[in-house]
Amino acid sequence: MGEISAHFDIQHIRYLGSNGKVIGPLPDFARNVDELTGLYRALVRARTFDAKAVALQRTGRLGTYASSLGQEAVSIGVASAMRADDVLVPSFREQGAQLMRGVTPLELLLYWGGDERGSAFSGPKEDFPVSVPVGSHAPHAAGVALALKLRREPRAAVCIFGDGATSKGDVAEAVNIAGVWQLPLLFVVVNNQWAISTPRERQTAAVTLAQKAIAGGIPGEQVDGNDVIAVRSVTSAALERARRGDGPSLIEALTYRLADHTTADNASRYRDDRMVAERWQDEPLVRLRRYLTDGGHWTKKDEEQLLRQTAAELDVAVAEYLATGPQRPESIFEYTYASMPTDLVAQRDAMLSLQSSRPEKVSEGQPS
């Protein structure tokens, strides 16, 4: 006769409905109006940056860009739960989290403009740069968490990636080793329902992506990724668990990518516009704004002032970005090796020799 070897449940956490109404008792931090208005301001800042970046790309002044339209609550909720000394290991759609952790709009614009100086953050020095390859940064995050554990530091690493990354071996290996070594690491799966043009149902037969944590022997739970209160609440609990030495966790945040995969994509080729229109009803900014306005904590005047402030901040950053000259040509050879290999030294010197023969010289901060 067979016996049950193991069983598990996946919880789905949610506090605010799509209409901004409270579904259940709010966590303590959400009773503080200043905390919630701060989260809302961060959401608006992220979306405003997003719109500006897309506009710059469309006019040929920025490289290919990955919009976070519709899923800002995941980045903001996660970042708001992190401490300054935690380490963020992001994918390519977490600009909201980066901004909240002190990366400047100028630095993000430089990065997406192809300038690596944008990854030399003035704020979170130990946060990792954007990872464009899908899922390959998950083992790096495990390495960060291992270093924190070996140093006996009460800190945690946070690795964010999309639903498509859960189909990659890199992620499975990182989850496995995090569980074996009980690392202070939080995996956040941003399930925006699309891995470029591949829908969620064609990626995996698993009922949830959160249950992929079970094979690694770590807790997994699902959260409404358009409810910033819920995202912050579950992230806070997972990070507290990690910092006190109780091991890793995985959170699946359910949301929806309202934009194209990147500015190089045309999502209308593979998904129905009516489906996208329906998903706008669940988007995170309107949800929290409704809750705040219904409670008398946010006004039209507040909204207009916030929009002016964020627009003004980005106008300054854009002007500075457009006025920034190119990197020194030799910088392409730098910062990869502690001691540059001889073949790269030869290539660099050849390039510098060719450069010196030109009548005009390119230097740091001066356009060619």
Long-range contacts (C-beta under 8 A, 24 or more apart in sequence): 8-211, 8-214, 10-207, 10-208, 10-210, 10-211, 10-220, 10-221, 10-222, 11-221, 11-222, 12-221, 12-222, 12-223, 12-224, 12-254, 13-221, 13-222, 13-223, 13-224, 13-230, 13-233, 13-234, 14-223, 14-224, 14-227, 14-230, 15-224, 15-227, 15-229, 15-230, 15-233, 16-224, 16-227, 16-229, 16-230, 16-287, 16-288, 16-291, 17-287, 18-226, 18-281, 18-282, 18-287, 19-287, 19-290, 20-286, 20-287, 20-288, 20-289, 20-290, 20-291, 20-294, 21-291, 21-294, 22-291, 26-229, 27-229, 27-232, 27-233, 29-232, 29-233, 29-236, 30-229, 30-233, 33-292, 33-295, 33-297, 36-229, 36-288, 36-291, 36-292, 36-297, 37-292, 37-297, 37-298, 37-302, 38-80, 39-76, 39-77, 39-80, 39-228, 39-229, 39-232, 39-288, 40-285, 40-288, 40-289, 40-292, 40-298, 41-306, 42-76, 42-79, 42-80, 42-96, 42-99, 42-100, 43-72, 43-73, 43-76, 43-96, 43-228, 43-284, 43-285, 43-288, 44-285, 44-306, 44-307, 44-310, 45-96, 45-99, 45-310, 45-313, 46-72, 46-75, 46-76, 46-95, 46-96, 46-99, 46-100, 47-72, 47-285, 48-307, 48-310, 48-311, 48-314, 49-95, 49-99, 49-105, 49-108, 49-310, 49-314, 50-95, 52-314, 52-318, 53-95, 53-108, 53-109, 53-112, 54-259, 54-263, 56-109, 56-318, 57-112, 57-263, 58-263, 61-113, 61-322, 62-109, 62-112, 62-113, 63-112, 63-113, 63-114, 64-112, 64-262, 64-263, 64-264, 65-112, 65-262, 65-263, 66-92, 66-93, 66-261, 66-262, 66-263, 67-93, 67-259, 67-260, 67-262, 67-263, 68-93, 68-94, 68-95, 68-96, 68-259, 69-257, 69-258, 69-259, 70-192, 70-226, 70-255, 70-256, 70-257, 70-258, 70-259, 70-279, 70-280, 70-283, 70-284, 71-190, 71-192, 71-225, 71-226, 71-253, 71-255, 71-256, 71-257, 71-258, 71-284, 72-96, 72-284, 72-285, 73-225, 73-226, 73-227, 73-228, 73-231, 73-255, 73-284, 73-288, 74-160, 74-188, 74-190, 74-225, 74-231, 74-253, 74-255, 75-100, 75-160, 76-100, 76-228, 76-231, 76-232, 77-225, 77-228, 77-229, 77-230, 77-231, 77-232, 77-235, 77-253, 78-158, 78-160, 78-188, 78-231, 78-232, 78-235, 80-228, 80-232, 81-231, 81-232, 81-235, 81-236, 81-239, 82-156, 82-158, 82-235, 82-239, 83-155, 83-239, 84-124, 85-126, 85-153, 85-155, 86-155, 86-156, 86-157, 86-158, 86-239, 87-126, 87-127, 87-128, 87-144, 87-148, 87-155, 87-156, 87-157, 87-158, 88-124, 88-127, 88-128, 88-157, 88-158, 88-160, 89-127, 89-128, 89-131, 89-137, 89-138, 89-140, 89-141, 89-144, 89-157, 89-158, 89-159, 89-160, 90-127, 90-128, 90-130, 90-131, 90-137, 90-160, 91-130, 91-131, 91-134, 91-137, 91-160, 91-161, 91-162, 91-165, 91-190, 92-130, 92-131, 92-132, 93-162, 93-190, 94-130, 94-160, 97-160, 98-124, 98-127, 101-127, 103-127, 104-317, 105-313, 105-314, 105-317, 106-317, 106-320, 106-321, 106-324, 109-317, 109-318, 109-321, 110-321, 110-324, 113-321, 115-324, 115-326, 115-327, 116-327, 116-331, 116-335, 117-327, 134-161, 134-162, 134-164, 134-165, 134-168, 134-195, 135-161, 135-164, 135-165, 135-166, 135-168, 135-170, 135-171, 136-168, 136-170, 137-161, 138-165, 138-168, 138-170, 138-171, 138-173, 138-174, 138-175, 138-187, 139-170, 139-173, 139-174, 139-177, 141-174, 141-185, 141-187, 142-174, 142-177, 142-178, 142-181, 142-183, 142-185, 144-185, 145-178, 145-183, 145-184, 145-185, 145-242, 145-248, 146-181, 146-183, 148-183, 148-184, 149-181, 149-182, 149-183, 149-184, 154-243, 154-244, 155-184, 155-243, 156-184, 156-185, 156-186, 156-239, 156-242, 156-243, 157-183, 157-184, 157-185, 157-186, 158-185, 158-186, 158-188, 158-235, 158-239, 159-185, 159-186, 159-187, 159-188, 160-188, 160-190, 161-187, 161-188, 161-189, 161-190, 162-189, 162-190, 162-191, 162-192, 162-195, 163-189, 163-190, 163-191, 163-192, 163-193, 163-194, 163-195, 163-200, 163-203, 163-209, 164-194, 164-195, 164-196, 164-198, 164-203, 165-189, 166-203, 166-204, 166-209, 166-212, 167-195, 167-203, 167-204, 172-212, 172-215, 172-216, 175-212, 175-213, 175-215, 175-216, 175-218, 175-248, 175-250, 176-215, 176-216, 178-216, 178-218, 178-247, 178-248, 179-216, 179-217, 179-218, 179-247, 179-248, 180-217, 182-245, 182-246, 182-247, 182-248, 183-242, 183-247, 183-248, 184-242, 184-243, 184-245, 184-247, 184-248, 185-242, 185-248, 186-235, 186-238, 186-239, 186-242, 186-248, 186-249, 186-250, 186-251, 187-213, 187-248, 187-249, 187-250, 187-251, 188-235, 188-250, 188-251, 188-253, 189-250, 189-251, 189-252, 189-253, 190-225, 190-253, 190-255, 191-225, 191-252, 191-253, 191-254, 191-255, 192-225, 192-255, 192-256, 192-257, 193-255, 193-256, 193-257, 194-257, 194-261, 194-267, 194-271, 196-261, 196-265, 197-261, 197-265, 197-267, 197-269, 197-270, 197-271, 199-271, 208-252, 209-252, 210-250, 210-251, 210-252, 212-250, 213-249, 213-250, 216-248, 216-250, 218-247, 218-248, 218-249, 218-250, 219-249, 219-250, 220-249, 220-250, 220-251, 220-252, 221-249, 221-250, 221-251, 221-252, 222-251, 222-252, 222-253, 222-254, 223-251, 223-252, 223-253, 223-254, 224-253, 224-254, 225-253, 225-254, 225-255, 225-284, 226-254, 226-255, 226-256, 226-282, 226-283, 226-284, 226-287, 227-284, 227-287, 228-284, 228-288, 229-288, 255-284, 256-282, 256-283, 258-283, 324-365, 325-364, 325-365, 325-366, 325-367, 326-362, 326-366, 326-367, 326-368, 327-364, 328-362, 328-363, 328-364, 329-355, 329-362
